[in-house]
Amino acid sequence: MTVSPDENKIGIALGKQLIKDHVMVTEIVVYKRNRDNVFELEKMRDFEDTDACITFQFSKTNNSNLLFFSREEVYSFNYLDESSERETVYKFENQLSDTPRFGVFSKDQRKCIVTSSQDVLFVNLDTGEEVDFDEREKISSIQNILSNDTHFFVLANKKDHKLGYYLFSMEIEKP
């Protein structure tokens, strides 16, 4: 579930639970706040990208556009326009080995971090800089990620092939 930057829309990805913690997104639902401050269904539409991450965000520049992660790219599409095609925002040099589980952006949506169960990739969308964080830190079994104004945080269950709880932070401006 995600909230638009103006906090007037809530988006939800619906899908099917597959094997090995994989989820296939099959529908997108967006609710919009009405004059009475109640959220009403704005749009429900089929979504046919079997490689999309279940987490997405509303674009800061146009909250009719949703930003998604796949194993190869960050892309956007206008959920209100049924004929809208997905538009590549950034194509990864270091593709993920599997369907992404999590993806988050910096506040300005110019940097992001995307993960599969084994991969963690930091991307600066402006410069094309990519940091293969899982390789650098020797981590895997990624459990969650989040961000604040200055850092991305990664929770992993393996480091150097050893089980445990490992929490890492990465400065958004100096990964």
C-alpha positions in Angstrom: 0.0 0.0 0.0 1.2 3.5 -0.8 0.0 7.1 -0.3 0.4 9.9 -2.8 2.6 12.8 -2.0 -0.4 15.1 -1.4 -2.0 12.3 0.8 -5.2 12.4 -1.2 -4.8 9.0 -2.8 -4.0 5.5 -1.6 -2.8 2.8 -4.0 -2.9 -0.9 -3.4 -1.4 -3.7 -5.5 -3.4 -7.0 -5.4 -2.2 -10.3 -6.6 -1.4 -14.0 -6.1 1.0 -15.6 -3.6 3.3 -17.8 -5.6 6.1 -20.1 -4.4 9.1 -18.9 -2.4 7.6 -15.6 -1.1 6.9 -14.4 -4.6 3.8 -12.3 -5.3 2.4 -11.7 -8.8 0.6 -8.4 -9.1 -2.7 -8.8 -11.0 -4.6 -5.6 -10.2 -4.1 -2.0 -9.1 -6.6 -0.3 -6.9 -6.5 3.5 -6.2 -8.7 5.3 -3.7 -9.2 9.1 -3.7 -10.2 11.3 -0.8 -13.5 13.0 -1.4 -14.8 16.4 -0.1 -16.1 14.7 3.1 -12.5 13.5 3.8 -13.5 9.8 3.0 -11.6 7.6 0.6 -13.6 6.3 -2.3 -12.6 3.9 -5.1 -11.2 6.0 -7.9 -9.9 3.2 -10.2 -9.5 -0.6 -10.2 -7.6 -1.9 -13.2 -6.0 -5.1 -14.4 -2.2 -5.2 -14.2 -0.3 -7.7 -16.3 3.3 -7.4 -15.3 4.4 -10.7 -13.8 7.8 -9.2 -13.0 6.7 -6.2 -11.1 7.5 -5.5 -7.4 4.4 -5.4 -5.2 5.5 -2.0 -3.8 5.1 1.0 -5.9 4.8 4.8 -5.5 2.8 7.7 -6.9 5.0 10.0 -9.0 5.7 13.3 -7.3 5.3 15.2 -10.7 2.0 13.6 -11.6 0.0 11.5 -9.1 -1.8 9.8 -12.0 1.5 8.0 -12.8 2.6 5.1 -10.7 6.3 4.1 -10.4 7.1 0.4 -10.4 10.3 -1.7 -10.1 10.9 -4.8 -12.2 14.1 -6.9 -12.3 15.3 -4.8 -15.3 14.0 -1.3 -14.7 12.1 1.4 -13.0 9.0 2.3 -15.0 5.9 4.4 -14.8 2.4 4.3 -16.3 -0.8 6.3 -16.0 -3.2 4.1 -14.1 -6.2 6.3 -15.2 -5.6 5.8 -18.9 -6.5 2.2 -19.9 -4.5 2.6 -23.2 -1.4 3.8 -21.3 1.8 1.8 -22.0 4.5 1.5 -19.4 7.4 4.0 -19.8 10.9 3.2 -18.8 12.3 5.7 -16.3 15.7 3.9 -15.8 17.1 0.6 -17.1 19.4 -1.2 -14.7 22.9 -2.1 -15.7 23.0 -4.7 -12.9 19.7 -6.5 -13.3 18.2 -8.3 -10.3 18.4 -12.1 -10.2 14.8 -12.4 -9.3 11.5 -10.4 -9.2 11.9 -7.5 -6.8 10.4 -7.8 -3.3 10.9 -4.2 -2.2 11.6 -0.9 -3.7 11.8 2.6 -2.2 12.7 6.1 -3.4 14.4 9.0 -1.8 12.0 11.9 -1.0 12.8 13.6 -4.3 12.4 10.3 -6.2 15.8 10.8 -7.9 17.5 7.9 -6.0 16.1 4.5 -5.2 16.9 1.1 -3.7 15.4 -2.1 -5.0 15.8 -5.6 -3.7 15.0 -9.2 -4.5 15.6 -11.9 -1.9 19.3 -12.0 -2.9 20.0 -8.6 -4.4 20.2 -5.0 -3.2 20.7 -2.3 -5.8 21.1 1.4 -5.1 20.5 3.6 -8.2 20.9 7.4 -8.8 18.4 8.0 -11.6 20.1 11.3 -12.6 23.7 10.1 -12.9 23.2 6.4 -13.6 25.4 5.4 -10.6 24.6 1.9 -9.4 25.8 0.3 -6.2 25.5 -3.4 -5.9 25.0 -3.3 -2.1 24.6 -7.0 -1.6 27.9 -7.7 -3.2 29.7 -4.9 -1.3 28.4 -6.0 2.1 28.2 -9.8 1.3 24.5 -9.9 2.4 21.5 -12.0 1.2 18.1 -13.1 2.3 16.8 -9.6 2.3 13.8 -9.1 4.6 12.9 -5.5 4.3 14.0 -2.0 3.3 12.9 1.5 4.1 14.1 5.1 3.9 14.0 8.4 5.7 15.2 11.8 4.6 18.9 10.9 4.7 19.3 7.1 4.6 18.2 3.8 3.1 18.0 0.9 5.6 18.3 -2.8 4.7 17.4 -5.7 6.9 19.0 -9.0 5.9 19.2 -12.5 7.4 22.6 -13.5 6.0 26.0 -11.9 5.9 29.0 -13.8 4.7 26.8 -16.9 4.5 26.0 -16.7 8.3 22.4 -16.6 9.6 21.4 -13.7 11.8 19.8 -10.3 11.8 21.8 -7.7 10.0 20.7 -4.1 9.7 22.6 -1.8 7.4 22.2 1.9 6.6 23.3 3.7 3.4 23.5 7.4 3.1 21.3 8.5 0.2 23.8 11.2 -0.9 26.9 9.0 -0.4 26.2 5.3 -1.0 
